[in-house]
Amino acid sequence: MEMSQFSRNTRRAGFSLLEVVIAITVLAVGLSALAGLIAQCLAGTNWARYTALATTLTSEKLEDLNRWDQNDSHVAAGGSLTADTTVGTLNYYDDIDLSNTSGQVSETVAVTGGYSSVIHYATGVVNSNSNTSATSGSGTLTFHRRWLVESNPVVNGITLTGSRRVTVEVTLNNTNIRPAVTSQLSLVRP
């Protein structure tokens, strides 16, 4: 009798191979789900960061265009949010390159015969280059800006005579980011 009682206690004291396999399977499924959740959170964080940058660049250009008097040639009616537009010598688009590695920020516009760039270095130095495209490379984010200036805009069916509406749209030129990063702001001013 002592022998059978000993073998019954021994069977109850350990885990069977089947129980170990089931526990490992449950753990693997849980860790896979956790890894997927972490990857999704990182992608969402990057998308939010890029969207914040696009919104800042949109706001910056809108403020820049708003500071000009309505009759100034820098804000002549024209432009498009769907195509790069030039009226006379005035471009209604530009590219912004932000370097994650050097801290360099450059604004580049196409001009006859090349490019014109204003480069802001992390040291505080600002350099204007004609016929030079700003350098881009690994760690550089490129945003494309377009703007539209409308005289006497129609808002909700009402013509705002003597006013102007400025709309700026910024898009991140990176097809790997989904959903696409874009920001658009408008301003109506008398």
Backbone as a printed PyTorch tensor [residue, N CA C, xyz], in Angstrom:
tensor([[[  0.7980,  -1.1820,   0.0000],
         [  0.0000,   0.0000,   0.0000],
         [  0.8580,   1.2710,   0.0000]],

        [[  1.9370,   1.2140,   0.6410],
         [  2.8080,   2.3710,   0.6790],
         [  3.3510,   2.7200,  -0.7000]],

        [[  3.6300,   1.7210,  -1.4900],
         [  4.1970,   1.9290,  -2.8020],
         [  3.2020,   2.6110,  -3.7400]],

        [[  1.9560,   2.2140,  -3.7510],
         [  0.9700,   2.8270,  -4.6450],
         [  0.6610,   4.2570,  -4.2160]],

        [[  0.7000,   4.5350,  -2.9330],
         [  0.4630,   5.9030,  -2.4700],
         [  1.6170,   6.8110,  -2.8940]],

        [[  2.8470,   6.2900,  -2.8790],
         [  4.0140,   7.0640,  -3.3140],
         [  3.9200,   7.3990,  -4.8090]],

        [[  3.5390,   6.4370,  -5.6470],
         [  3.4460,   6.7200,  -7.0720],
         [  2.2900,   7.6630,  -7.3860]],

        [[  1.1920,   7.6760,  -6.6450],
         [  0.1030,   8.6350,  -6.8600],
         [  0.5700,  10.0540,  -6.5260]],

        [[  1.3070,  10.2390,  -5.4840],
         [  1.7910,  11.5670,  -5.0920],
         [  2.8200,  12.0900,  -6.0860]],

        [[  3.6120,  11.2110,  -6.6380],
         [  4.6260,  11.6300,  -7.5920],
         [  3.9670,  12.1290,  -8.8740]],

        [[  2.9160,  11.4980,  -9.3480],
         [  2.2160,  11.9300, -10.5500],
         [  1.5770,  13.3060, -10.3690]],

        [[  1.0710,  13.5990,  -9.2230],
         [  0.3850,  14.8600,  -8.9770],
         [  1.3590,  16.0160,  -8.7530]],

        [[  2.5730,  15.7350,  -8.3940],
         [  3.5210,  16.7740,  -8.0240],
         [  4.1140,  17.5140,  -9.2140]],

        [[  4.1930,  16.9520, -10.4200],
         [  4.8410,  17.5930, -11.5520],
         [  3.8550,  17.9890, -12.6440]],

        [[  4.4100,  18.6050, -13.7270],
         [  3.6150,  18.9780, -14.8970],
         [  3.8000,  17.9160, -15.9620]],

        [[  2.7730,  17.6640, -16.6850],
         [  2.9140,  16.7280, -17.7960],
         [  3.4950,  17.4810, -18.9910]],

        [[  4.0100,  16.7550, -19.9530],
         [  4.5800,  17.3530, -21.1510],
         [  3.5210,  18.1460, -21.9150]],

        [[  2.3140,  17.6580, -21.9510],
         [  1.2210,  18.3470, -22.6410],
         [  0.9290,  19.7040, -21.9840]],

        [[  0.9360,  19.7720, -20.6840],
         [  0.7020,  21.0400, -19.9870],
         [  1.8100,  22.0500, -20.2800]],

        [[  3.0540,  21.6090, -20.3690],
         [  4.1790,  22.4880, -20.6750],
         [  4.0480,  23.0310, -22.0970]],

        [[  3.6920,  22.1930, -23.0520],
         [  3.5360,  22.6180, -24.4450],
         [  2.4070,  23.6420, -24.5650]],

        [[  1.2990,  23.4060, -23.8850],
         [  0.1720,  24.3530, -23.9160],
         [  0.5830,  25.6860, -23.2970]],

        [[  1.2950,  25.6840, -22.1910],
         [  1.7430,  26.9230, -21.5460],
         [  2.6910,  27.7030, -22.4550]],

        [[  3.6070,  27.0180, -23.1360],
         [  4.5420,  27.6890, -24.0410],
         [  3.7840,  28.2810, -25.2290]],

        [[  2.7940,  27.5730, -25.7480],
         [  1.9960,  28.0810, -26.8700],
         [  1.2390,  29.3420, -26.4750]],

        [[  0.6120,  29.3270, -25.3110],
         [ -0.1150,  30.5130, -24.8330],
         [  0.8440,  31.6860, -24.6450]],

        [[  2.0170,  31.4320, -24.1000],
         [  3.0180,  32.4800, -23.9080],
         [  3.4970,  33.0450, -25.2490]],

        [[  3.7220,  32.1800, -26.2330],
         [  4.1830,  32.6250, -27.5580],
         [  3.1280,  33.4880, -28.2400]],

        [[  1.8670,  33.0850, -28.1480],
         [  0.7890,  33.8830, -28.7550],
         [  0.7040,  35.2470, -28.0710]],

        [[  0.8150,  35.2830, -26.7770],
         [  0.7630,  36.5510, -26.0330],
         [  1.9260,  37.4590, -26.3740]],

        [[  3.1380,  36.9260, -26.4850],
         [  4.3110,  37.7290, -26.8270],
         [  4.2330,  38.2380, -28.2740]],

        [[  3.6860,  37.4260, -29.1830],
         [  3.5140,  37.8790, -30.5700],
         [  2.5590,  39.0590, -30.6370]],

        [[  1.4560,  38.9750, -29.9110],
         [  0.4930,  40.0810, -29.8870],
         [  1.1280,  41.3320, -29.2850]],

        [[  1.9240,  41.1680, -28.2380],
         [  2.5950,  42.2970, -27.6060],
         [  3.6140,  42.9360, -28.5640]],

        [[  4.3510,  42.1270, -29.3140],
         [  5.3150,  42.6630, -30.2800],
         [  4.5920,  43.4610, -31.3670]],

        [[  3.4610,  42.9550, -31.8430],
         [  2.6710,  43.6860, -32.8380],
         [  2.1630,  45.0080, -32.3010]],

        [[  1.7260,  45.0140, -31.0630],
         [  1.2340,  46.2460, -30.4350],
         [  2.3560,  47.2730, -30.2840]],

        [[  3.5300,  46.8360, -29.9010],
         [  4.6770,  47.7480, -29.7590],
         [  5.0510,  48.3460, -31.1150]],

        [[  5.0790,  47.5190, -32.1690],
         [  5.4010,  48.0240, -33.5150],
         [  4.3740,  49.0480, -33.9680]],

        [[  3.1000,  48.7850, -33.6980],
         [  2.0380,  49.7170, -34.0820],
         [  2.1560,  51.0300, -33.2990]],

        [[  2.5080,  50.9660, -32.0440],
         [  2.6930,  52.1850, -31.2370],
         [  3.8630,  53.0170, -31.7610]],

        [[  4.9540,  52.3700, -32.1250],
         [  6.1110,  53.0980, -32.6640],
         [  5.7670,  53.7680, -33.9860]],

        [[  5.0500,  53.0660, -34.8550],
         [  4.6440,  53.6600, -36.1360],
         [  3.7150,  54.8450, -35.9010]],

        [[  2.7950,  54.7220, -34.9690],
         [  1.8840,  55.8260, -34.6450],
         [  2.6150,  57.0220, -34.0620]],

        [[  3.6220,  56.7700, -33.2590],
         [  4.4130,  57.8510, -32.6710],
         [  5.1760,  58.6050, -33.7540]],

        [[  5.7860,  57.8840, -34.6900],
         [  6.4980,  58.5390, -35.7950],
         [  5.5430,  59.3370, -36.6680]],

        [[  4.3760,  58.7690, -36.9690],
         [  3.3960,  59.4760, -37.7910],
         [  2.9710,  60.7740, -37.0930]],

        [[  2.7390,  60.7290, -35.7900],
         [  2.3530,  61.9300, -35.0390],
         [  3.4800,  62.9640, -35.0540]],

        [[  4.7160,  62.5140, -34.9440],
         [  5.8750,  63.4260, -34.9880],
         [  5.9550,  64.1250, -36.3420]],

        [[  5.8170,  63.3640, -37.4170],
         [  5.8830,  63.9430, -38.7590],
         [  4.7080,  64.8850, -39.0190]],

        [[  3.5400,  64.5370, -38.5080],
         [  2.3650,  65.3980, -38.6690],
         [  2.5710,  66.7090, -37.9160]],

        [[  3.1540,  66.6490, -36.7330],
         [  3.4420,  67.8740, -35.9760],
         [  4.4280,  68.7590, -36.7270]],

        [[  5.4460,  68.1500, -37.3390],
         [  6.4020,  68.9200, -38.1410],
         [  5.7070,  69.5650, -39.3440]],

        [[  4.8470,  68.8040, -40.0160],
         [  4.1220,  69.3420, -41.1770],
         [  3.2160,  70.5000, -40.7580]],

        [[  2.5620,  70.3720, -39.6160],
         [  1.6860,  71.4410, -39.1260],
         [  2.4990,  72.6870, -38.7730]],

        [[  3.6630,  72.5050, -38.1930],
         [  4.5220,  73.6420, -37.8730],
         [  4.9760,  74.3550, -39.1470]],

        [[  5.3740,  73.5880, -40.1640],
         [  5.8020,  74.1850, -41.4300],
         [  4.6420,  74.8880, -42.1340]],

        [[  3.4360,  74.3450, -42.0120],
         [  2.2510,  74.9800, -42.5980],
         [  1.9800,  76.3130, -41.9140]],

        [[  1.9840,  76.3020, -40.6040],
         [  1.7310,  77.5140, -39.8290],
         [  2.7960,  78.5720, -40.0840]],

        [[  4.0550,  78.1340, -40.1800],
         [  5.1600,  79.0660, -40.4300],
         [  4.9800,  79.7920, -41.7670]],

        [[  4.6250,  79.0490, -42.8110],
         [  4.4520,  79.6690, -44.1310],
         [  3.2180,  80.5670, -44.1490]],

        [[  2.1590,  80.1520, -43.4810],
         [  0.9490,  80.9710, -43.4120],
         [  1.2440,  82.2960, -42.7180]],

        [[  1.9960,  82.2680, -41.6320],
         [  2.3790,  83.5030, -40.9400],
         [  3.2700,  84.3720, -41.8230]],

        [[  4.1920,  83.7370, -42.5460],
         [  5.0810,  84.4720, -43.4420],
         [  4.2780,  85.1900, -44.5280]],

        [[  3.3220,  84.5150, -45.1310],
         [  2.5060,  85.1280, -46.1830],
         [  1.5510,  86.1840, -45.6190]],

        [[  1.1080,  86.0070, -44.4000],
         [  0.1670,  86.9390, -43.7800],
         [  0.8180,  88.2790, -43.4250]],

        [[  2.1120,  88.2910, -43.2230],
         [  2.7650,  89.5380, -42.8010],
         [  2.8420,  90.5690, -43.9170]],

        [[  2.6920,  90.1450, -45.1720],
         [  2.7490,  91.0640, -46.3000],
         [  1.4270,  91.8070, -46.4550]],

        [[  1.5140,  93.0760, -46.8350],
         [  0.3220,  93.8660, -47.1300],
         [ -0.4120,  93.2200, -48.3020]],

        [[ -1.7120,  93.3350, -48.3100],
         [ -2.5370,  92.6900, -49.3290],
         [ -2.1420,  93.1010, -50.7510]],

        [[ -1.6440,  94.2990, -50.9410],
         [ -1.2890,  94.7840, -52.2720],
         [  0.1660,  94.4890, -52.6500]],

        [[  0.9240,  93.8410, -51.7730],
         [  2.3260,  93.5380, -52.0580],
         [  2.4220,  92.3990, -53.0760]],

        [[  3.4020,  92.4590, -53.9430],
         [  3.5520,  91.4540, -54.9960],
         [  3.9040,  90.0640, -54.4390]],

        [[  4.4190,  89.9800, -53.1990],
         [  4.7590,  88.6830, -52.6090],
         [  3.5330,  87.8160, -52.3600]],

        [[  2.3730,  88.4490, -52.2860],
         [  1.1410,  87.7080, -52.0180],
         [  0.1030,  87.9620, -53.1050]],

        [[  0.5640,  88.0910, -54.3380],
         [ -0.3570,  88.2750, -55.4570],
         [ -1.2370,  87.0390, -55.5800]],

        [[ -2.4690,  87.2500, -55.9910],
         [ -3.3990,  86.1360, -56.1570],
         [ -2.8110,  85.1300, -57.1340]],

        [[ -2.8990,  83.8690, -56.7830],
         [ -2.3930,  82.8020, -57.6320],
         [ -1.9900,  81.6080, -56.8060]],

        [[ -1.4300,  80.6300, -57.4750],
         [ -0.9860,  79.4210, -56.8040],
         [ -1.9860,  78.2950, -56.9560]],

        [[ -1.6360,  77.1580, -56.4120],
         [ -2.4750,  75.9690, -56.4890],
         [ -2.0570,  75.0170, -55.3830]],

        [[ -3.0170,  74.2220, -54.9110],
         [ -2.6930,  73.2020, -53.9210],
         [ -2.4610,  71.8460, -54.5780]],

        [[ -2.6750,  71.7580, -55.9020],
         [ -2.5300,  70.4880, -56.6070],
         [ -1.3590,  70.4520, -57.5860]],

        [[ -0.7680,  71.6110, -57.8820],
         [  0.3500,  71.6580, -58.8310],
         [  1.3000,  72.7820, -58.4440]],

        [[  2.5850,  72.6100, -58.7570],
         [  3.5660,  73.6680, -58.5190],
         [  3.2870,  74.7950, -59.5090]],

        [[  3.0880,  76.0180, -58.9830],
         [  2.6910,  77.1440, -59.8150],
         [  3.6660,  78.2960, -59.6400]],

        [[  3.9800,  78.9520, -60.7560],
         [  4.8080,  80.1470, -60.7510],
         [  4.0790,  81.2200, -61.5380]],

        [[  3.9820,  82.4200, -60.9590],
         [  3.3980,  83.5660, -61.6490],
         [  4.4950,  84.6120, -61.7360]],

        [[  4.9460,  84.8940, -62.9640],
         [  6.0850,  85.8000, -63.1340],
         [  7.3100,  85.1800, -62.4960]],

        [[  7.8940,  85.8760, -61.5310],
         [  9.0580,  85.3450, -60.8180],
         [  8.6810,  84.8000, -59.4430]],

        [[  7.3920,  84.7920, -59.1350],
         [  6.9260,  84.3840, -57.8060],
         [  6.5000,  82.9180, -57.8120]],

        [[  7.1930,  82.1000, -57.0220],
         [  6.8340,  80.6930, -56.8710],
         [  5.7920,  80.5400, -55.7730]],

        [[  4.8690,  79.6330, -55.9740],
         [  3.8600,  79.3190, -54.9780],
         [  4.0940,  77.9140, -54.4190]],

        [[  5.3480,  77.5450, -54.2750],
         [  5.7250,  76.2500, -53.7220],
         [  7.1970,  76.3000, -53.3030]],

        [[  7.5750,  75.3870, -52.4190],
         [  8.9710,  75.1930, -52.0560],
         [  9.1290,  73.8330, -51.3930]],

        [[ 10.3810,  73.4430, -51.1430],
         [ 10.6970,  72.2010, -50.4500],
         [ 11.4630,  72.5310, -49.1810]],

        [[ 11.1530,  71.7980, -48.1380],
         [ 11.8310,  71.9660, -46.8560],
         [ 12.5120,  70.6440, -46.5170]],

        [[ 13.8260,  70.6920, -46.2910],
         [ 14.5880,  69.5130, -45.8830],
         [ 14.9960,  69.6890, -44.4280]],

        [[ 14.6600,  68.6990, -43.6070],
         [ 15.0360,  68.6970, -42.1940],
         [ 15.9630,  67.5150, -41.9470]],

        [[ 17.1700,  67.7890, -41.4550],
         [ 18.1370,  66.7270, -41.2000],
         [ 18.0530,  66.2860, -39.7480]],

        [[ 17.8070,  64.9900, -39.5440],
         [ 17.7880,  64.4360, -38.1910],
         [ 19.1870,  64.3070, -37.6150]],

        [[ 20.1970,  64.2710, -38.4750],
         [ 21.5580,  64.0350, -37.9970],
         [ 22.3250,  65.3250, -37.7280]],

        [[ 22.1970,  66.3330, -38.6150],
         [ 22.9920,  67.5520, -38.4420],
         [ 22.1930,  68.7210, -37.8680]],

        [[ 20.8620,  68.6090, -37.8580],
         [ 20.0350,  69.7140, -37.3870],
         [ 19.8310,  70.7950, -38.4370]],

        [[ 20.3070,  70.5620, -39.6550],
         [ 20.1930,  71.5370, -40.7440],
         [ 18.7550,  71.5860, -41.2620]],

        [[ 18.2730,  72.8070, -41.5260],
         [ 16.9620,  73.0210, -42.1300],
         [ 17.1870,  73.8730, -43.3710]],

        [[ 16.6630,  73.4250, -44.5110],
         [ 16.8430,  74.2240, -45.7170],
         [ 15.5230,  74.3750, -46.4570]],

        [[ 15.3280,  75.5750, -47.0170],
         [ 14.1750,  75.8810, -47.8560],
         [ 14.7010,  76.0540, -49.2680]],

        [[ 14.1770,  75.2660, -50.2070],
         [ 14.6670,  75.2800, -51.5760],
         [ 13.5310,  75.5490, -52.5400]],

        [[ 13.7570,  76.4840, -53.4750],
         [ 12.7940,  76.7620, -54.5360],
         [ 13.5120,  76.6830, -55.8760]],

        [[ 12.7700,  76.2750, -56.8890],
         [ 13.3240,  76.2280, -58.2360],
         [ 13.3780,  77.6400, -58.7930]],

        [[ 14.4860,  77.9760, -59.4270],
         [ 14.6410,  79.2580, -60.1150],
         [ 15.1780,  78.9520, -61.5070]],

        [[ 15.1380,  79.9300, -62.3810],
         [ 15.6390,  79.7270, -63.7320],
         [ 17.0850,  79.2680, -63.6790]],

        [[ 17.3500,  78.1080, -64.2410],
         [ 18.7170,  77.6040, -64.3000],
         [ 19.1690,  76.8460, -63.0720]],

        [[ 18.2990,  76.5410, -62.1300],
         [ 18.7470,  75.7820, -60.9640],
         [ 17.8300,  75.9230, -59.7670]],

        [[ 18.4460,  76.1020, -58.6160],
         [ 17.7280,  76.1790, -57.3540],
         [ 18.2490,  77.3470, -56.5340]],

        [[ 17.4320,  77.7680, -55.6010],
         [ 17.8570,  78.7580, -54.6200],
         [ 17.4890,  78.2030, -53.2520]],

        [[ 18.4550,  78.1360, -52.3560],
         [ 18.2330,  77.5670, -51.0370],
         [ 18.6440,  78.5370, -49.9430]],

        [[ 17.8860,  78.5280, -48.8780],
         [ 18.2730,  79.1960, -47.6410],
         [ 18.4790,  78.0720, -46.6380]],

        [[ 19.7110,  77.9510, -46.1420],
         [ 20.0570,  76.8510, -45.2520],
         [ 20.3100,  77.4000, -43.8520]],

        [[ 19.6090,  76.8330, -42.8810],
         [ 19.7600,  77.1990, -41.4750],
         [ 20.5170,  76.0580, -40.7930]],

        [[ 21.7310,  76.3380, -40.3350],
         [ 22.5390,  75.3220, -39.6650],
         [ 22.2170,  75.3020, -38.1820]],

        [[ 22.4930,  74.1770, -37.5460],
         [ 22.2330,  74.0240, -36.1120],
         [ 23.0420,  75.0210, -35.2830]],

        [[ 24.1340,  75.5330, -35.8350],
         [ 24.9820,  76.4940, -35.1270],
         [ 24.3720,  77.8960, -35.1040]],

        [[ 23.2930,  78.1040, -35.8910],
         [ 22.6680,  79.4180, -35.9670],
         [ 23.0470,  80.1820, -37.2170]],

        [[ 24.0070,  79.6720, -37.9750],
         [ 24.4340,  80.3180, -39.2160],
         [ 23.3700,  80.1000, -40.2840]],

        [[ 23.0750,  81.1700, -41.0460],
         [ 22.1290,  81.0910, -42.1560],
         [ 22.8890,  81.3950, -43.4320]],

        [[ 22.7130,  80.5520, -44.4470],
         [ 23.4420,  80.6960, -45.6960],
         [ 22.4530,  80.6470, -46.8560]],

        [[ 22.5670,  81.5960, -47.7780],
         [ 21.7400,  81.5960, -48.9870],
         [ 22.6040,  81.1680, -50.1550]],

        [[ 22.1530,  80.1590, -50.8800],
         [ 22.8860,  79.6600, -52.0370],
         [ 22.0200,  79.7720, -53.2750]],

        [[ 22.5430,  80.3660, -54.3230],
         [ 21.8390,  80.3880, -55.5970],
         [ 22.3490,  79.2440, -56.4450]],

        [[ 21.4490,  78.6660, -57.2090],
         [ 21.7640,  77.5580, -58.1050],
         [ 22.3720,  76.3680, -57.3760]],

        [[ 21.9890,  76.1870, -56.1250],
         [ 22.4670,  75.0520, -55.3580],
         [ 21.2780,  74.4100, -54.6620]],

        [[ 21.1750,  73.1240, -54.8160],
         [ 20.1330,  72.3890, -54.1140],
         [ 20.6840,  71.9940, -52.7510]],

        [[ 19.8530,  72.0680, -51.7410],
         [ 20.2910,  71.6670, -50.4090],
         [ 20.5860,  70.1770, -50.4120]],

        [[ 21.5850,  69.7830, -49.6400],
         [ 21.9470,  68.3770, -49.6110],
         [ 20.8990,  67.5850, -48.8570]],

        [[ 20.6440,  66.4050, -49.3670],
         [ 19.7340,  65.5080, -48.6750],
         [ 20.4280,  64.1720, -48.5630]],

        [[ 19.9340,  63.3340, -47.7190],
         [ 20.5490,  62.0210, -47.5590],
         [ 19.8470,  61.2700, -46.4560]],

        [[ 20.5420,  60.3310, -45.9100],
         [ 19.9600,  59.5120, -44.8680],
         [ 19.6570,  60.3800, -43.6500]],

        [[ 18.5000,  60.2020, -43.0860],
         [ 18.1010,  60.9860, -41.9270],
         [ 17.4980,  62.3270, -42.2820]],

        [[ 17.2300,  62.5700, -43.5710],
         [ 16.6460,  63.8350, -43.9950],
         [ 15.1820,  63.6290, -44.3550]],

        [[ 14.3320,  64.4770, -43.8010],
         [ 12.9080,  64.4790, -44.1380],
         [ 12.6680,  65.6140, -45.1110]],

        [[ 11.9740,  65.3430, -46.2120],
         [ 11.6790,  66.3710, -47.1960],
         [ 10.1800,  66.6000, -47.2430]],

        [[  9.7920,  67.8470, -47.0100],
         [  8.3960,  68.2590, -47.0720],
         [  8.2150,  69.1630, -48.2850]],

        [[  7.0830,  69.0460, -48.9570],
         [  6.7670,  69.9010, -50.1050],
         [  5.6140,  70.8210, -49.6930]],

        [[  5.8110,  72.1430, -49.9000],
         [  4.7720,  73.1260, -49.5500],
         [  4.2200,  73.7650, -50.8140]],

        [[  2.9070,  73.9460, -50.8330],
         [  2.2310,  74.7030, -51.8920],
         [  1.2600,  75.6490, -51.2170]],

        [[  1.0300,  76.8000, -51.8590],
         [  0.0650,  77.7280, -51.2850],
         [ -0.7610,  78.3770, -52.3800]],

        [[ -1.9310,  78.8140, -51.9560],
         [ -2.9110,  79.4290, -52.8400],
         [ -3.3350,  80.7430, -52.2090]],

        [[ -3.2690,  81.8340, -52.9750],
         [ -3.6950,  83.1500, -52.5110],
         [ -4.8860,  83.5540, -53.3610]],

        [[ -6.0010,  83.8390, -52.7050],
         [ -7.2260,  84.2120, -53.4110],
         [ -7.6620,  85.6080, -52.9780]],

        [[ -7.9440,  86.4750, -53.9460],
         [ -8.5070,  87.7950, -53.6650],
         [-10.0240,  87.6790, -53.6950]],

        [[-10.7130,  88.4080, -52.8270],
         [-12.1750,  88.4050, -52.7430],
         [-12.7260,  86.9700, -52.7010]],

        [[-12.2910,  86.1740, -51.7190],
         [-12.7170,  84.7700, -51.6790],
         [-14.2050,  84.6320, -51.3670]],

        [[-14.7610,  83.5160, -51.7830],
         [-16.1420,  83.1830, -51.4670],
         [-16.1120,  82.1910, -50.3080]],

        [[-16.7200,  82.5750, -49.1790],
         [-16.7670,  81.7300, -47.9950],
         [-18.2350,  81.5260, -47.6320]],

        [[-18.6620,  80.2730, -47.6400],
         [-20.0600,  79.9250, -47.3470],
         [-21.0320,  80.7000, -48.2310]],

        [[-20.6870,  80.8530, -49.4970],
         [-21.5710,  81.5140, -50.4430],
         [-21.5400,  83.0330, -50.3940]],

        [[-20.6870,  83.6030, -49.5680],
         [-20.5970,  85.0610, -49.4390],
         [-19.2370,  85.5200, -49.9570]],

        [[-19.2390,  86.4830, -50.8800],
         [-17.9840,  87.0410, -51.3910],
         [-17.4560,  88.0620, -50.4030]],

        [[-16.2350,  87.8620, -49.9710],
         [-15.6060,  88.7670, -49.0080],
         [-14.7810,  89.7900, -49.7850]],

        [[-15.4550,  90.8330, -50.2650],
         [-14.8140,  91.8580, -51.0780],
         [-13.7450,  92.5780, -50.2650]],

        [[-12.5840,  92.7610, -50.8830],
         [-11.4900,  93.4680, -50.2250],
         [-10.6810,  92.5780, -49.2930]],

        [[-10.9810,  91.2980, -49.2570],
         [-10.2460,  90.3550, -48.3970],
         [ -9.3930,  89.4300, -49.2440]],

        [[ -8.5610,  88.6700, -48.5500],
         [ -7.8000,  87.6440, -49.2350],
         [ -7.7640,  86.4080, -48.3480]],

        [[ -7.7700,  85.2530, -49.0020],
         [ -7.6470,  83.9820, -48.2890],
         [ -6.3430,  83.3430, -48.7410]],

        [[ -5.5600,  82.9140, -47.7660],
         [ -4.3030,  82.2200, -48.0410],
         [ -4.4530,  80.8090, -47.4810]],

        [[ -4.1910,  79.8110, -48.3140],
         [ -4.2440,  78.4160, -47.8990],
         [ -2.8810,  77.7900, -48.1870]],

        [[ -2.3340,  77.1030, -47.1930],
         [ -1.0260,  76.4540, -47.3290],
         [ -1.2110,  74.9650, -47.0570]],

        [[ -0.5870,  74.1520, -47.9020],
         [ -0.6230,  72.7050, -47.7100],
         [  0.7990,  72.1670, -47.7160]],

        [[  1.1000,  71.2990, -46.7530],
         [  2.4210,  70.6840, -46.6400],
         [  2.2520,  69.1670, -46.6650]],

        [[  3.1100,  68.5070, -47.4560],
         [  3.0690,  67.0490, -47.5780],
         [  4.4690,  66.4930, -47.3630]],

        [[  4.5570,  65.4250, -46.5880],
         [  5.8380,  64.7440, -46.3940],
         [  6.0960,  63.8650, -47.6080]],

        [[  7.2740,  64.0340, -48.2400],
         [  7.6350,  63.2370, -49.4250],
         [  8.2700,  61.9180, -49.0030]],

        [[  7.5020,  61.0670, -48.3540],
         [  7.9880,  59.7530, -47.9610],
         [  6.8400,  58.7670, -48.1270]],

        [[  6.9600,  57.9020, -49.1170],
         [  5.8670,  56.9750, -49.4030],
         [  5.8110,  55.8060, -48.4330]],

        [[  6.8100,  55.6480, -47.5650],
         [  6.7990,  54.5520, -46.5950],
         [  5.9140,  54.8480, -45.3950]],

        [[  5.5650,  56.1120, -45.1850],
         [  4.7490,  56.4950, -44.0410],
         [  3.2850,  56.3600, -44.4500]],

        [[  2.5230,  55.5770, -43.7090],
         [  1.0960,  55.4060, -43.9630],
         [  0.3400,  55.6160, -42.6860]],

        [[ -0.7520,  56.3340, -42.6700],
         [ -1.2910,  57.0980, -43.7860],
         [ -0.3560,  58.2650, -44.1210]],

        [[ -0.5140,  58.8060, -45.3220],
         [  0.3450,  59.9070, -45.7790],
         [  0.2390,  61.0840, -44.8130]],

        [[  1.3470,  61.7880, -44.6350],
         [  1.3850,  62.9420, -43.7320],
         [  1.1290,  64.2030, -44.5440]],

        [[  0.0830,  64.9300, -44.1700],
         [ -0.2670,  66.1640, -44.8600],
         [ -0.8950,  67.1210, -43.8560]],

        [[ -0.6990,  68.4110, -44.0690],
         [ -1.2820,  69.4290, -43.1880],
         [ -1.7420,  70.5910, -44.0630]],

        [[ -2.9090,  71.1330, -43.7420],
         [ -3.4370,  72.2710, -44.5130],
         [ -4.0990,  73.2630, -43.5680]],

        [[ -3.7600,  74.5380, -43.7230],
         [ -4.3490,  75.6150, -42.9270],
         [ -4.7290,  76.7640, -43.8550]],

        [[ -5.7750,  77.4940, -43.4760],
         [ -6.2080,  78.6720, -44.2460],
         [ -6.3720,  79.8570, -43.3210]],

        [[ -6.2770,  81.0270, -43.9150],
         [ -6.4280,  82.2770, -43.1740],
         [ -7.1650,  83.2600, -44.0910]],

        [[ -8.1750,  83.9040, -43.5600],
         [ -8.8730,  84.9580, -44.2980],
         [ -8.5830,  86.2540, -43.5840]],

        [[ -8.1870,  87.2530, -44.3630],
         [ -7.8190,  88.5260, -43.7540],
         [ -8.3020,  89.6670, -44.6460]],

        [[ -8.7900,  90.7520, -44.0090],
         [ -9.2410,  91.9030, -44.8000],
         [ -8.0640,  92.6150, -45.4460]]])
